[in-house]
Amino acid sequence: MILIALGANLPFAEAVSPYDTCLRALEDVAKIPNLQFEAVSRWYRTAPVPPDPHQPEYCNGVARFSGAPDPAELLAALHRVEAAFGRIRGVANAARTLDLDLIDVNGMVRDASPPLLPHPRAHQRVFVLRPLLDVAPDWVHPVLNSSAAALLDALPPDAARGIARW
C-alpha cells in the first residue's frame, strides 16, 4: 500500500481553489508510472501547522495506491507534480499551492536517504492521520508499530481543533 497526503492552502491560477487544486493534482499523481489508484479520503479543512493567523486554511486528504515504485523516483515525480501546480520550495511551513507527502510505500523503512519512510512527521499530524483512516483504517506505522487510530488518539486534544470536512 502506498499512501500519499495531498494538501493546499493557496489557489493555483486564477479562481482555482485549494480544493480544486487537490482534485486536479490527484489526477496527475494517478498517472505516475508504477502506481495504481485505489481510493481517496474525504477532503478536510485544517488549520496551518504551526498555527499562523496570516495563512488560510488547508484542504487536506490522503490517497491510497498500489504498485511497486522506486521510492526516490516516486518522490521526484511528486515534486514534478507540485512544481506543475506552482509549488515553490522555500521557507518551512509556508503557505503553498500544493503539498504532496509520501507517507508510506509498502511498509518500507528508510532512514538514510530521501525519501525518509515512513514520513517522519506523519504520526504527529492530524491532517494526515484523520484522512488516512478513511482510506487505510488498518494501517500500522511500520516503525512505531501503532495503528493510525492509536496515533491519532495519542495527539494532544488541541491538535484536532480546526479540522472539519471540506
Kinemage of the C-alpha trace (Angstrom):
@kinemage 1
@onewidth
@group {chain A} dominant
@subgroup {mainchain}
@vectorlist {calphas} color= white
{ca met a 1} P 0.000 0.000 0.000
{ca ile a 2} L 1.270 3.440 -0.966
{ca leu a 3} L -0.118 6.439 0.913
{ca ile a 4} L 0.259 9.983 -0.374
{ca ala a 5} L -1.021 13.024 1.505
{ca leu a 6} L -2.278 15.965 -0.540
{ca gly a 7} L -2.716 19.488 0.730
{ca ala a 8} L -3.017 23.074 -0.447
{ca asn a 9} L -3.945 26.417 1.070
{ca leu a 10} L -3.231 28.859 -1.741
{ca pro a 11} L -5.125 28.996 -5.012
{ca phe a 12} L -3.332 27.855 -8.130
{ca ala a 13} L -4.049 30.096 -11.077
{ca glu a 14} L -6.981 32.419 -11.145
{ca ala a 15} L -10.129 31.133 -9.448
{ca val a 16} L -8.765 27.637 -8.736
{ca ser a 17} L -9.347 26.882 -5.078
{ca pro a 18} L -7.055 24.699 -2.945
{ca tyr a 19} L -9.785 22.026 -3.100
{ca asp a 20} L -9.811 22.109 -6.910
{ca thr a 21} L -6.014 22.039 -6.938
{ca cys a 22} L -6.004 18.889 -4.813
{ca leu a 23} L -8.526 17.191 -7.107
{ca arg a 24} L -6.533 18.077 -10.222
{ca ala a 25} L -3.236 17.087 -8.614
{ca leu a 26} L -4.686 13.701 -7.664
{ca glu a 27} L -5.461 13.099 -11.336
{ca asp a 28} L -1.804 13.813 -12.199
{ca val a 29} L -0.457 11.671 -9.365
{ca ala a 30} L -2.638 8.786 -10.561
{ca lys a 31} L -0.802 8.931 -13.922
{ca ile a 32} L 2.634 8.308 -12.360
{ca pro a 33} L 4.103 5.026 -13.667
{ca asn a 34} L 4.008 2.013 -11.340
{ca leu a 35} L 1.104 3.426 -9.319
{ca gln a 36} L -2.458 2.149 -9.400
{ca phe a 37} L -5.026 4.422 -7.790
{ca glu a 38} L -7.277 2.697 -5.250
{ca ala a 39} L -9.014 5.278 -3.058
{ca val a 40} L -9.064 8.843 -1.820
{ca ser a 41} L -10.212 10.095 1.555
{ca arg a 42} L -12.776 12.732 2.245
{ca trp a 43} L -11.316 16.211 1.999
{ca tyr a 44} L -10.684 18.098 5.217
{ca arg a 45} L -10.383 21.775 6.067
{ca thr a 46} L -7.484 22.181 8.501
{ca ala a 47} L -5.638 24.953 10.265
{ca pro a 48} L -1.985 25.626 9.365
{ca val a 49} L 0.639 23.812 11.452
{ca pro a 50} L 2.201 25.501 13.277
{ca pro a 51} L -0.680 27.941 13.809
{ca asp a 52} L -0.370 31.049 11.653
{ca pro a 53} L -3.189 33.605 11.619
{ca his a 54} L -1.825 35.027 8.354
{ca gln a 55} L -2.303 31.785 6.405
{ca pro a 56} L -5.590 30.484 5.024
{ca glu a 57} L -6.904 27.054 5.967
{ca tyr a 58} L -5.682 23.983 4.125
{ca cys a 59} L -7.548 21.438 2.102
{ca asn a 60} L -6.068 18.026 3.042
{ca gly a 61} L -6.642 14.427 2.025
{ca val a 62} L -4.848 11.113 1.599
{ca ala a 63} L -4.844 8.849 -1.440
{ca arg a 64} L -4.130 5.118 -1.421
{ca phe a 65} L -2.355 3.421 -4.297
{ca ser a 66} L -0.878 0.021 -5.006
{ca gly a 67} L 2.214 -0.781 -7.013
{ca ala a 68} L 5.932 -1.163 -6.588
{ca pro a 69} L 7.549 2.160 -7.498
{ca asp a 70} L 11.095 3.070 -6.610
{ca pro a 71} L 10.606 5.470 -3.663
{ca ala a 72} L 13.188 8.007 -4.871
{ca glu a 73} L 11.673 8.062 -8.362
{ca leu a 74} L 8.192 8.400 -6.881
{ca leu a 75} L 9.272 11.324 -4.708
{ca ala a 76} L 10.848 13.023 -7.746
{ca ala a 77} L 7.609 12.516 -9.692
{ca leu a 78} L 5.595 14.014 -6.816
{ca his a 79} L 7.909 17.028 -6.779
{ca arg a 80} L 7.330 17.471 -10.521
{ca val a 81} L 3.562 17.462 -9.951
{ca glu a 82} L 3.974 20.041 -7.177
{ca ala a 83} L 6.057 22.237 -9.478
{ca ala a 84} L 3.426 21.984 -12.233
{ca phe a 85} L 0.939 23.398 -9.732
{ca gly a 86} L 3.163 26.322 -8.829
{ca arg a 87} L 4.803 24.958 -5.678
{ca ile a 88} L 7.849 26.982 -4.714
{ca arg a 89} L 10.067 25.437 -2.066
{ca gly a 90} L 11.499 27.877 0.390
{ca val a 91} L 10.545 28.679 3.949
{ca ala a 92} L 9.408 25.705 6.047
{ca asn a 93} L 5.670 25.643 6.822
{ca ala a 94} L 4.950 28.433 4.349
{ca ala a 95} L 1.611 28.629 2.579
{ca arg a 96} L 1.618 26.620 -0.647
{ca thr a 97} L -0.322 25.890 -3.784
{ca leu a 98} L 0.279 22.142 -3.381
{ca asp a 99} L 1.995 19.793 -0.964
{ca leu a 100} L 2.387 16.101 -1.744
{ca asp a 101} L 3.872 13.977 1.025
{ca leu a 102} L 4.895 10.367 0.592
{ca ile a 103} L 3.622 8.784 3.811
{ca asp a 104} L 4.266 5.074 3.214
{ca val a 105} L 5.475 2.815 0.421
{ca asn a 106} L 4.509 -0.780 1.124
{ca gly a 107} L 5.669 -0.603 4.732
{ca met a 108} L 9.232 0.246 3.722
{ca val a 109} L 11.536 1.811 6.305
{ca arg a 110} L 14.188 4.234 5.002
{ca asp a 111} L 16.101 6.452 7.384
{ca ala a 112} L 19.202 7.369 5.441
{ca ser a 113} L 18.317 8.863 2.090
{ca pro a 114} L 15.292 10.666 0.678
{ca pro a 115} L 12.595 9.835 0.855
{ca leu a 116} L 12.582 9.008 4.531
{ca leu a 117} L 9.932 6.348 5.084
{ca pro a 118} L 7.520 6.326 6.651
{ca his a 119} L 7.157 10.086 6.521
{ca pro a 120} L 8.999 11.289 9.634
{ca arg a 121} L 6.170 13.513 10.928
{ca ala a 122} L 3.036 11.754 9.672
{ca his a 123} L 2.317 10.282 13.090
{ca gln a 124} L 2.216 13.799 14.590
{ca arg a 125} L -0.225 15.323 12.120
{ca val a 126} L -3.968 15.180 12.499
{ca phe a 127} L -4.303 16.454 8.919
{ca val a 128} L -2.574 13.248 7.741
{ca leu a 129} L -3.918 10.699 10.227
{ca arg a 130} L -7.607 11.661 10.017
{ca pro a 131} L -7.886 11.306 6.226
{ca leu a 132} L -5.531 8.309 6.273
{ca leu a 133} L -8.128 6.482 8.397
{ca asp a 134} L -10.655 6.983 5.581
{ca val a 135} L -8.563 5.008 3.080
{ca ala a 136} L -6.416 2.726 5.258
{ca pro a 137} L -8.162 2.123 8.593
{ca asp a 138} L -5.939 -0.878 9.339
{ca trp a 139} L -2.648 0.909 8.577
{ca val a 140} L 0.063 0.382 11.164
{ca his a 141} L 3.076 2.685 11.375
{ca pro a 142} L 5.976 0.428 10.316
{ca val a 143} L 8.417 1.873 12.868
{ca leu a 144} L 6.188 2.741 15.821
{ca asn a 145} L 4.027 -0.379 15.380
{ca ser a 146} L 0.934 1.668 16.240
{ca ser a 147} L -2.275 1.934 14.287
{ca ala a 148} L -3.315 5.212 12.711
{ca ala a 149} L -6.268 5.330 15.112
{ca ala a 150} L -3.986 4.918 18.142
{ca leu a 151} L -1.603 7.562 16.820
{ca leu a 152} L -4.498 9.963 16.272
{ca asp a 153} L -5.831 9.293 19.779
{ca ala a 154} L -2.360 9.982 21.220
{ca leu a 155} L -2.221 13.512 19.801
{ca pro a 156} L -2.889 16.404 22.180
{ca pro a 157} L -6.584 17.330 22.353
{ca asp a 158} L -5.983 20.719 20.724
{ca ala a 159} L -4.381 19.033 17.673
{ca ala a 160} L -7.808 18.126 16.331
{ca arg a 161} L -9.136 21.641 16.774
{ca gly a 162} L -9.851 23.214 13.446
{ca ile a 163} L -10.291 20.042 11.368
{ca ala a 164} L -13.590 19.692 9.565
{ca arg a 165} L -14.857 18.074 6.383
{ca trp a 166} L -14.409 20.252 3.316
